[in-house]
Each structure stands twice: as structure tokens, then as C-alpha cells.
Amino acid sequence: MLQSPEELRELVEGYLEGLALTPALGSLATSMRYALAGGGKRIRPVLCLATGDAVGAAVEALLPAAAAVELVHTFSLVHDDLPALDDDAERRGRASTWAEHGEATAILAGDALLGEAVRLALGYPTTAVAQELVAATLGMIAGQQLDLEGAPDLERVNRLKTGALFEASVMCGLHAAEVPTGEQAPWRQFAVELGALFQLVDDLLDGDGAVLRVGEEATRRLADDAADRARERLAAIPAETSVLEGVVSDLAARTA
């Protein structure tokens, strides 16, 4: 039964709140839960659930994969905020994890979040969920290094830093739902366009990235084009994708 993004988000929040972390982590669990409770739209785990839901999988069975995606995302934010990288003492209106708990603890919390994500992904009969998540994590790390080096190919940097986890969000839903490999290519094509759309919208909201390179109006056109391509990819998939279409429309509306 298809569920709305809001319903899926509530399922994610409930699962994350009740998530049992490895007991050996001890007091580190406090900073990890602090990072996870930082808010956000949970768009990546919602995408994972919506994808699996679209192909008829039970949403409850997809929750570990969706949570794993969100843990990887949170790990990346915790590390990105560190003084050695973006040096952000605030995230979403409150102290970032390192500012609240100290740099050393934030590094360890990020490491532990990544480890817990892999643990969750390995709970499935197939290793494909974990393989997808690890590949996306390595892509994000590679993209961050390219960004530090000032790589001129912004599209490649964005495809790695942002797009890799959007691809994993969709693909982990398919893997958890045990969709045959031969049927997955159109879904990945959709995920690529969705990741590009998200990055362009983010650039418009922050006034950086593509906006600085080509200007606001051109970036808005690029975002509209990415949204159209994402819809076209979805239209070619023989599944009930109305919830995912709504996600695309909601993102595209933010460019107005």
C-alpha cells in the first residue's frame, strides 16, 4: 500500500528513535543520537522507502535499509561540520555535533554512525544493500577530496558528494525489495537526475555552486530540466511511482 512522504517520514523518525545502537559504544551513543536528532526532511530514507513501496515491498522490511542511508548521511554531516573541513559550529539552528560534544567525540561519532549503517545493511539476505551503501560512501568521500583540491569539474564533484547517496537511497530500496538486477537500470537513471535536481535546488537556496558559475536564472532552468528528466525516467518505469513523482514536484517547487 502506497504511503505519502509524510507517513514514510514518520516511520523513519520512529525507527531512528528506537534504533538499538551497539552497546559497546557506551557514552558515544549520546553524541550519535544528538546528531541523528538534528532534524531535516529525511528525504533520503523516504526515497528508499518510497522506492521499495512502489515495487510492492513491505515498508517495514525496508526500514533498516532506509535508516542505514540516513546514518551515512548523518555521518557525512558530522564530519563535514568539523573545523578541519567546513568549520560549522551550527547546523539547523543548533550547535553542530563537534561544537556540542567536542571535535574528538564528533569524529568518533561519525565513524560509529557509518559502522552502524553497514551493520544494518548487512542484516539483509543479500549483500547488495551493503555494497551499494559502501560504494556511495566512498563516492562521497572522493567527492569531498576533489572539492578540497578545487577540482574544476563541478558536475563530477556534485555527482559524487551529493548524487552518490541519492542513487544509493533509491537502489538500496530496490535491493532490499529484491528487485532483479536486470530491472534496476531505469531506477538508477531516475536517481541520477533526482540527485542533480537536489543539488541545483540547494545551490539556488544557498546562492552558491551553480549560481555562482552560471547565474540564478540559468541554474533555475537547469533545475527545471533535471526535474523534467526525472519525471520522464519515472514515467518509463512499470511501477506505481506517484509518491516519487510527488517528491520530484516538491523539490522542483522550491526553485520558484
N, C-alpha and C positions, 0 to 999 in steps of 0.2 A: 504494500500500500504506500503510495507516494505521500511524503510528508513535506511540509513547507520548510523553507530555510530557517524560519524562527523555531519551529518544532525540532528540527535537527540540531540547531544551536543549543537548545535547552538540554537535549540528550547529551551533547558533548560536555556541557558545563557540569551536568550531574555526574557523568562518568569521571571527569577530571577531579571533581571534588572528592569522590570516593575512591580514587585510584590508590592502591596499596603500593607504596614505594619499598624498595629493598630495605629490610630492617637494618642491615649492616651500615647504611648511610648515616644512621644516627641523627645528630643535630643538623646535618646538612639538609635534611628534608625540609626544615623550616624555610631556608632561603630558596629551595626549589619550588615549594608551594607558593612562596611570595611571588616568584617570577611567573608562575602559571596563572596566578590570580590577577594578573595585571590588566585584564580586560581585553578589548579588541573584539572584532566581529567573528572570529573563529572561522574565517572564510575557507581556510584550507581543510580543516576536518569536516566542515559542512560539505565541501566539494566531494570529499571521499565518501561520505555517507550518501549524498545525492546520486553519485555515480553508481554505487552498488544498488541503491534503491531503484534506479532506473532500469537495471537489468534483472530485477526481481529478487535480489538477495534480502535476507532478513537484516534490518538495520542494526539490531542488537549484536549480531555477529560481526559487524563491520566496525564496531566502536573501538576495539583495541588498535586497529589499523589507523583509524581517524585520530585517536589520541596520540599514537606514535608520530604521526605527521605534525601534530601541534607541539609535541615535546621537542621535535627537531627545530621547528620554527622558534620556539621559546629559547632553546639553547643558542640559536644564532643571534637573537636579540640581546641576550645576556652578555655574550662575548662582544658583539658589535658596540655595545654601550661603554665598554671598558676604556679607561684613559689611553691605553696603547693604540686603540682604534679610533672610534668616533668621539670618545670622551664626553659622553652624555650623562649628566648627573640626574636627569629626569626623563621619565617615559610615561606617557599617557597621564600626565597630571600628578604623578607621584615620584618619589625617589626611585631611580633605577636600582637594579639589584646590587651592583657594586657600591653605590652610594649608601644604600641601606645596610648592607651586610659586610662591606669591605671587599677589596679587589681580590684577595686570595680566595675567599669563600665564593665569590661570584665565578671565578674561573672553575673551581671545583664543582659548583652547582651546575654550570653549563655542561661540563664533562659528564656529570651524573645524569642530567636530563637526556643527553644523547645516548648514554648507555641504557637508560630505562626505555627509550624509544626502540632501540634494537631488540631489547628483551621482549617487549610487547609484539613487535613484528615477527619475532621467531616463534611466537605462540601458535602460528597457523601451520596447517599440514604442509603447505607449500613454502619454500624458501623465497619465492618471488617477491613477497611483500618486503622482506628484509633487504633483499638485493636491490630493489627499486629505491628504498629509503636510503641505503648506504650510498648508492650512485648519486642520488640527489644531494646528499650531504657533501660528498666530495666535490660535486659541481659547484655548490655554494661556496665552499672554501676556496676553490680555484678562482671563482669569480671575484671573491674578496681580495685575493692576492693580485689579480690583474688590475683591480681598482686601485690598490695601493701603489702599483707600478705606473699608474697613469696610462693604462692601455688606451689607445685611440679608438678602438672598435667598441663603441658604447653598446651596440646591439648584442654583441657577444657577451660582454660583461653582464648585461641585464638578463640575457638568456640563462646564464649560469647563476648569478646571485639571486634572482627572483624567479625566473621561469622554471628552474630545475625542480623546485619544491612544488610549484603548481602542477607540473607534469606528474610528480610523484603522488600528489593528492588525488588526482584522477586515477592514475594507474594502480595505486595501492587498493583503491576501491574495487577495481576490476580483478586484481589478483586475489583479494580476499573473497570475492564473489566467485572465484574460479572460472572466470570467462576465458575461453580458449585463446591462446596466443594469436592465432590466425585472425581473430576478430577484434584485436585491440588497436590496430594501426589508426583507424579513424578517430578513436578516442584520444590518442596521443596528439594527433594533429589539432584537435579541438583544444587540448590543454596548452599547447604551444601558443595558440592565438589568445587564449584567456590570460596566460601569463604576460604576454606582450601588452594586452589591454590594461591589466592591473598596473603594470609599471608606468605606462603612459598616463593613466589617471593619477597615479601617485606623483608623477612629475608635474602635472598640472596643479595639483593641490599644494605642492611644496614650492613650485616655481623654480625647479632646477632640472637637471638631466636634459631631456629633450627640449624643454622650454628654453633653456639657455643656448642650446645648439641651433634650433630651427625656429624658435618663437612660439608664442602661445597658440595662435590660430592654427599654425601648421601642426602642432602637437595635438590639438583637438581633432583635426582632420585625420591624423594618423590613428588616434584612439577610435574614432568612428569607423575607420576602415577595419581595424582589428576586431571591433565588435561585430561588424558585418561578416567578416570571415569566420569568427567563432560561431555565429548563428548558422552560417552555411555548413560548417562542419557538423554541427548538431543535426541539422536537417537531413544529412546523409546517413545518419546512424539509425538503424532499425530498432529503436527503443523509445520508451516514454521519457522524453527529456525536457518536459515542460518546466520542471523545477530548475534545471540547469539553465534553461533559456531565461528564466527569471533572474538568475544570478548575473548573467551577462547584461541584461537590461538594467539591473540595479547599478552595476558598475558603470555602464555607459552613461547613465543619467547623471552621474557625479561630475561629468565633464561639462555640463551645461553652465 
